[in-house]
Amino acid sequence: MKSLKPRLSRPIPTHESRAFHAARNLRYTPDKFKTYNDWFYFIHIDPYTRVLHAAGMVSGVSFYLFSLYKFFSVGVHNGAFATLGAGAFFFYVFPLLSHYLYDGGGAKSTPGKFIPTLIPVIHINLMTLTGRYDPWLRGFVKKYPFTVEAWALEEVPEKVE
């Protein structure tokens, strides 16, 4: 079985991969897509960025839930606020850091689009966590064929562990 992967996707980005991503971000702006959310999906194709986003979401939600537990079990307490802050860091800041790491920060939505992109980012993270991203990406490529060139997508055999 094969999946679509960007040719320059790396766990640790290189100068070449960051330059490629930065150039793509300048060329493929939201106005090239039917909707802003389509562009948002487009900027999250790199699997390493998506894994960091998904890890941030899972960690952030875990800290949020633990914070709620602390609020209801011990009341307002410094530990509850600390876990709330950790939740915010992992859920919001950690994904932003991944964009700075992989593409220099050019491929991220504006703060004013936080609410409209919340559902798409959760959708992207859940597809990543459940292994359902590749079939979705293939449908996206049919809608926006330029995605193959823009991301230098190639068929890569799935690793069977």
Residue, then its C-alpha position, 0 to 999 in steps of 0.5 A: m500500500k502506498s500513500l502520498k507524501p511530500r518529497l521534502s518532508r523531514p522530521i528535522p527540517t533542512h535549509e532546502s526543505r524550509a526554503f521550499h515550504a517558504a516559497r510555496n507559502l508565498r505562491y499559494t495564498p488563500d485567494k488561490f482556493k475556493t474557501y479559506n478552509d481549503w487553504f487551511y487544509f492545504i497548509h497542513i499537508d506535511p505529515y510532521t507538522r500534522v503529527l506535532h499538531a495532533a500531539g499538541m491537541v491531545s496533550g492540550v486536551s489532556f491538560y484541560l481535562f486535568s485542570l477541570y478535575k483540579f477545579f472541581s476536586v480542590g477548587v481554585h488552586n495554583g495547580a489548576f491554573a498551571t495545568l490550564g496554562a499547560g493546556a493552552f501552550f500545547f493546544y495553541v502554542f505548540p502547533l504554532l511553533s511547528h509552523y515556525l520550525y517547518d516553514g518559517g511561520g508563513a503557513k499559519s492562519t491569522p488569529g482572527k480565523f481561530i474560530p472558523t478553523l477550529i473544526p478543520v484543525i480538529h478534523i486534520n488532527l483526528m485524520t492524522l491520529t486515525g490513519r485516515y489522512d491519505p484517502w482524504l488527501r487524495g480527494f483534496v488533490k482531485k479538487y486542487p490538482f496543483t497540490v501535487e506540484a506545490w508539495a512535490l507529492e509522491e507515492v511512498p510505500e507504507k512502512v509496515e511495522 
